[in-house]
Amino acid sequence: MSDTRPEWAPAAINLDQPSSARVWDYFLGGSHNFAVDREVAEAAIAFKPDMPELARQVRMFLHRAVRTAAAAGVDQYLDIGAGVPTMGPVHEIARERNPHARVVYVDHDPVAVAHGEAILAEDPDAAFIQADARSPRAILADSRVRALLDFDRPVAVLLCSVLHFVSDADDPAAVVATLRDAIAPGSFLIMQHASHDDQPSETIAMLEMWNAKSPEPMYWRTAAQIEALFDGFTLLKPGVVPLPLWRPEPEEAERAAKNPQRYASYAGVAVKPHVTGTAG
Ligand SMILES: C[S@@+](CC[C@H](N)C(=O)[O-])C[C@H]1O[C@@H](n2cnc3c(N)ncnc32)[C@H](O)[C@@H]1O
């Protein structure tokens, strides 16, 4: 289905193919999406009616995790696969505690990047760059990343709802390991990842529908595979858990406990440990 190109849409994008960034924006009630995105989003909702709530739950987890990092004194953030900045972007949440927190957003989607650049144009402490999560070395070497983030001090790296777009062939564990090796002890890893564990057939059908229609197929993983992505980090309590169970707000806790697998994903927050010297 074709659409007319709004003024804000970069010329290079294909209006006939859905993008995960724009579908996510639609789930979150944003306006940076096209007919093709809304069509796929509605097809996903037909299989799994709580898709918009899932997207909201991911954002709520991200907010809780960023507040946890901020409370530990972290004032720099690298949000990879950031999406169209809607519903509480990281700089807004981090700056509740520290108004000088610095944030670099990374996404490969031109609409997410264009919108991010526009809202951050007057913000000297934040940037939005276009890069591929599968090339972490290029992200770490980017001059805007280097200008804003000091890798000799703790950084929080966010990988929320993005590593399930990275195939086994593209080695998500190596992506995380490269980031881990570049960040200082005390740095945080904040991750959410889709999983097919304990999912009903409708949810699996939705995944198959998405993978048939999207140029960005997803690779859902088991809880054990997701936990393994935290290799070399120390997980904070409660560990890698179904998404709504990661430190829910008290008013959400009862609902979260009722059917924690309903959002088909796991989440965790971890810290890079300080190396302890060995005697002798
Ligand atoms: C489902 S959205 C999640 C957005 C945000 N992180 C959140 O949790 O609300 C996934 C985002 O990852 C981005 N993405 C997917 N594959 C990517 C890749 N290889 N490199 C960079 N960004 C990617 C998409 O463009 C999209 O914006």
The ligand as a Gaussian input file, in Angstrom:
#p B3LYP/6-31G(d) Opt

LIG

0 1
 C       10.933000      -2.334000      18.466000
 S       11.808000      -0.850000      18.248000
 C       12.393000      -0.508000      19.877000
 C       12.617000       0.947000      20.155000
 C       13.124000       1.279000      21.570000
 N       14.417000       0.691000      21.833000
 C       12.148000       0.793000      22.615000
 O       12.484000      -0.193000      23.302000
 O       11.079000       1.368000      22.781000
 C       13.281000      -1.503000      17.482000
 C       14.223000      -0.439000      16.973000
 O       15.470000      -1.047000      16.632000
 C       15.901000      -0.494000      15.404000
 N       16.792000      -1.463000      14.766000
 C       16.486000      -2.713000      14.323000
 N       17.576000      -3.297000      13.803000
 C       18.595000      -2.389000      13.925000
 C       19.967000      -2.413000      13.584000
 N       20.521000      -3.480000      12.977000
 N       20.715000      -1.326000      13.845000
 C       20.154000      -0.232000      14.447000
 N       18.857000      -0.148000      14.792000
 C       18.096000      -1.232000      14.538000
 C       14.649000      -0.241000      14.620000
 O       14.835000       0.715000      13.596000
 C       13.716000       0.249000      15.711000
 O       13.784000       1.641000      15.867000

